[in-house]
């Protein structure tokens, strides 16, 4: 059964065997073989070969394929691969490719071009598409206006079902995704929508106004894309209308666009938590070094602060070597417990779930969990210390320090990201640096402070 599953998976997408064959054909400069290997695959799988390849390989493949490339592939390329694609294909080919894409994809790709490249590409495009791109680029990046699809199906409320269906059949849309028909008033304000499944089941003589749903979630064009994604997630939406400040219909956003945003935001948060955002497999050594070293420098600074706290108790450490052996345990447990809370808090903030009304309740719950975990691991740590050093006093100290540090770590895991968010700093980027510093300081100070007080 396992072999059958493995075989089934290998029959789809970009397999290692196909990838090796494509790269071999590239070395041989065999364009016909490359096209024959790539063409049968889905555009996303085609894009994967470019995303995985080195810069030289990617550029070489693009130059060989040229106009034979499926324009849809460009939408699945990562940002660095798209830059190479433009360099390899040029503005003339791009100008022929982009109009065949959905208006939202066309705008997103155009937005990544350099000003001179964008200008030359727009000049070579048909006037209608040129206007669409310029309208899209008039909205800020990562807003609903930038991500919306301008193709839409709009009818008046006095039409009947039969006329609406005939109108839909007459439209020339090819690849665009639609999930509903939008109904507007005389001022082009959305007043309702009809899902396609409901439309095809309705009596052909019924008026659209009789079957339309008026409970709509209209999205302002200037709304941030992350807030758009949260609305789709919260209300289980598959599409939504985008309106201007006067409530006039501009376009629609569909679930496939939102999935891309959710992926992007999740990846950004994940990478930011460890200080490696904006880096990829094709990033140069210098880029990776520069991106990671600044966070390591910040961690060095916070580690020095924690070391200064240890330095205060140097005489205590000199007298009881067991303390030096055991104190990393307290700090490490606090850091890990705090990171768990920070991860939940950052995610809640990203989803607008950690409001000012809920933060106290959330913090209290996390502190209780931290306190209970502290008790559990205090008992375990104390037992280990007794067997290790046969010292009941140090066992008691590490138990108390464990409870205090895990409780403080839980509280800090909520307050640090929430406070950073309130002052306009991305909590995904900065929270862990502050958290680990605080848990180290509290862990060392409590454990060594208690030791200095009771044992020395």
N, C-alpha and C positions, 0 to 999 in steps of 0.2 A: 504493500500500500504506500509506503514511504517513497519507494522508487517511482511509482506511478505519479505521485504528487510532484516529485522533483522533475520528472520528465515533462509534466504538464506545465510547470512554471517555466522551464527552459524553452518551451515552444513559443513563448510570448516575449515581446520586448527586446531590449538590447542584451543579448547573451554575450559572454566572454568570447565565444567562438566567432560570432559575427563582428564583434569589436576588433579582434585580432585581424580578421580578414580585411576589414575596412582600412586599418592602419597599414597593413601590408600593401594594399592597393594604392595607398597614398605614397608609400616609398617608391612604388613602381610608376607613379603618376598615371595610373589607369583610371581615367574618369568614368568610363562606361561601367567598369566593375563596381566602383564606389556608388554610382547612382543606382545600379541594379540591386545592391545590398541595402541601401538606405531607403529607397522609394517605397517598398512594401510596408515599412514600419509606420506606426502612428507618429504624428508630428512631435509629440512629447518624447518618444523614444529616439526619434531622429535628433532632437535637440540634446539628448543626454550624451551622445557621442561627442558633440562639440563642447559641452560643459565639462566632460571628464578629461578631454585632451589638453595637452600643453598649449601654450599660446601659439607656438610655431605650427603645431599639428592642426589646431583649430583654423588658423588663418589659411594654411595650405589646403585643407579640405574645402573651405568656403570658396577659395579662388578657383579650384577645379570644378566644383559643382555649379557655381555662378547662378545663372537664371533658372537652372533646373531645380533649384532649392524650392521646396514648398514654403510659401510666405508664412503659413501658420507656424512653421518651426521657430521663427524669430520670436514669437510670443512666449515660447517656453525656454528661451536662452536666458542664462543669468546675465547680470549687467555687464560683466567683463567680456563675456562671449558676444554680446550684442555690439559692444564697441569694436571688437575685431571684425564682426560681420559687416559693419558699415565701411570699415577700412578696406575690406576685401571686395565688397560688392559695389560700393560707390553710390552716389546720390541718385543717379539715373535709375539704377535697378531698384533702389529703395523706394523711389517715387512711383514705380510700377507695382511694387509689392504692397505697400501700405494701404492703398485704397481697397484692396481685396479683403482686408481685415475688418473686424468689428470696429466701430468708431472709438470705443474706449481703448482697445488695444492699439489702434493707430495713434491715438493721442499719447498714450504711455510711452510708446517706442520713440515717437518724435520728441518727447520731452527730454529724453536722455542724450539727444544729439547736441553737439557743440553749436553755438549760435550760427557760425558760418555754414556748418554742415546742414543745419536745420533750414537756413534760408535757401540754400541751393536745392535741397530736397523739395521744399514747398513750391519753389518756382517751377519745378518739373512736374508737379502734381496737377490734376484737374482742378478747376476753380472751386467746385463744390466741396471736394475733400480738403482743399487748402483752407476754406472758410471753417470747416468743421474742426480742423486741428487748431486753428488760431482761437476759436471760441473755447475749446477745451483748455488750451494753455493760458487762457485769461484767468482761470481759477487757480488758487494756490495748490501746490503739490500735496498729496495725501488728504484731499477733501473729496466730498461727494461729487462736486462739480467736475473734478478731474477724472474720477473713476467711472462716472455714469456712461451708459450706452445711449446714444442719441436716437438710434432706431427704436421706434415704438409703434404700437397699434392703438390708434385713438379713434373713437366714434362718438357721435352725439347720443343723448339719452333717448331720443324719439325714434331711433332706428329699431327695427325688429330683428329677431335672431337670424332669420334667413338672409336678410340684406347684409348683416354683419359678417356672416360666414362667407358670403359671396365676395365681400370686400377683402377679407383676409386672403382668400384664394387668388385675388387679382394682384396682390402685392408682390414685389420682385425681390424681397429679402431672401437671402440664400443660407448663410451660416449662423445668423443671429438666433439667440435663444429667447423665446417668449413664453410666458406662463399665463398671461392674462391679457384681456382687452381693457384699455383704460377709457373711462367715460368722462368727458369734460363738459363744462357749461359754455356759454357763448363767449366768455372771456378766457377760455382755455385753462380754466382752473379744474383740477381733478375733483370729481364729485363721487366717483365710484369705480369699481372694477369688477370684471367677470372672469373667473378662471376658465380656461379652455374646457376642462372636463365638464363643468356646469353648462357651458355654452352649447356643446354638442349634444347634451342630453335634454336641453330645453325644447319646448314646443316652438316650431319655426315661426309661428304668428305672434309669439310673445314679444312685448317691448323690452328692450335692454334695461330700461329703468325698473322693470318689474323683477328682474333677476340679479341686478347688480348688488354688490356688497358696498355699503357706504362707510363701514368702519375701516378706514385706511390709515396707514402710518406714512405720512408725507415727510420726506427727508430734505431739510434745507441744503442748498448747494454748497454752503460754506462749512457744513458739519465735518468734523474730522473723521477720517476713514475708520479709525478704531472705534469711534462711537457708532458709526454705521454698522460695523460688524457686531457690536454689542446689541443693537436693536434687532438685527436679524436673528441672533442667537436667542434673545429673550422672548421674542414673539414667534419663533419658528417660521420666519418669512422665507419665501423663495424669490420674491421680487418686490420692489417698492418704487414709487414715483419720487423723482427729485424735482423740487420747485425752487423758484427764485424768491426774493424777499417779498414779492407781491403775491405769492402763491400760484404763479403761472407755471405750468408744466414745462420742464426742460428736457427730461430724459428719464431713464429707468436704471436701476441697479439690480442685477440678478445674482443668484446665490453663487454662481461660479466665480464671479468677481470677488465676492465676500470671502470665499474659501481661500483665495490667494492672499487677501489681506490678513486673515487669521494666521495663515502659515508664516507670513512675513513678520507679523508682530510677535508671534510665539518664538520665532527664530531669533529676532532682535533681543527679546527679553532673556532668552536662554544664553545667548552669546555674551550679552552685557553683564550677566551675573558673574561671569568669570573673566571679564575684561578682554574678550577677543572679538568684539563686534567689528563688522566691516572687513573681516579677513576671510579669505577663501583658499581653496586648494591651489589656485594659481597666483596667489599673492607672493610677491618677492620676499626674499629673506629679510631685506631691509624693512619692508612694510610690516612683516610679522614681528620683527624685532622691535620696531618703534611702537607698534600697537600694544604689545604685551609688556614691554619694559616700563612704560609709564605707570601701569597698575602694580607691577612688582616694586617699583620705586615707592609708590604709596604704601604698599604693604611693609616695605622696609622701614619706613618712617613710623608706622603704627607698631611694628615689632620692637623698635627702639624704645618707644614709650612704655610698652609692656616690660621690657628689660630694665628700665629705670625703676619700675615698681619692685622688681626682684632685687635690684641693687640696694634698696632701702633695708632689706632683710638679709644682707650678706653675712652678718654675724650669726644670725639664727641658722642659716644654711650651713655655716662652718661647724656648728655644734651638732647638728642632726642631718647627716647625709641622706637619710631616708626621705626627708622633705624634698630634696632636689630630685630624687628619683620619682616621687609621687606627684609633684605639683603639675606636670604636663597633663596628667590624667584629668584633673579637675578642669583645667582650661580647655582641653580638647572636647570633653563632654559638653561643656557649656557652648562652645562654638558650634558643634554639630546640632545640638538642640535648638539653638537660635536660628541656624540656617534653615531648619525645617519650618519654623514659624515664619521666617522672612519669605520663604518661597510661597507659602499660602497667602501671606499678606500682600505680596507684590502681585500675585495673580488676582486677588480680590480687588485690588486697586485698579488693575488693568480692565477689569470687567465692571467697574463702577459699583462694586458690591460692598466696599468698605466705606460707608458714609460716616459722617460725624455722629449720627445717632447710634450706629452699630459698633463703632470703634471701642467703646468702653466694654460692651458685652463680649466682643471678640477678645479683647485684651484680658479680661477677667477669666474667660474660659481657657485661654492659652496659659495663663499663670497657674491656674489650677492643675492643668495637665503637666506643666513644668514642675510644679511642686510634687505631684504624685510620682512623676518619673524620678525626681530627686530622691524621694524616699526609697523607691525600689533600688536605684543604683547606689544610694548611700549604704544600704544594707549589704549589697554585693561587694562594694568597694571595701567596706569595713571588714568583711569576712576575709577578703583577699589579703588585706594588710595584716590581719592577725596571724594568718598562716605564714605570711612572707617575713614579717619583722617581729612577730610575737609582742606587739606593742598596742595595748588597748587604748592608750591616750591618743596616739596618732590615728588609730582606726576611728575614734570618735571625732577627731578634727576633720578628717577627710569626709566623713559622713555629713557633718554640718556644712562644710564648704560645698559639697556636692548639691545639697538641697538649696542653699542660697544661690549658687551660680546658675543652676538650671531654671530656677524661678525668675531670676533677673534676666537670663537669656531669653526666656519666653516673652517677658514684658518688653524687652528691647526689640525683639523680633517683630513686634507690632508697632511700637512707637517710632522706631527709626524710619522705616519706609513710609509710614503715614506722615510723619513730620517732614520728611524730604519732599513728599508729594505736595504738601501744603505750601511749601516755599518755592515750588516750581522746579525742583530737581528730580530727575528720573530716578525713582527708587530702585529700579532694576540694576542701575549702573553702580550706585554708591552705597547701597545698604550693607553689603557683605563686608566692605572695608571697615565701616564704623562698628558693625556688630562684632567682628572677630577681635577688634581692639578692645571693645568694652568687656567682652566675656573673658579675654585674657587678663585684663587689669583686675576685674572683680575676682576671678578665680585665684590669681596669684595673691592679691591683697588679703582676701578673706582667709585663705588657707595658711599663708605665712604669718598673717597678722594674728590669727588665733594661736598659732604655734608659739610666736614670740610672747604672747600674753600668758599662756597657760603652762608652757613647757620650759621656757628659758628663765 
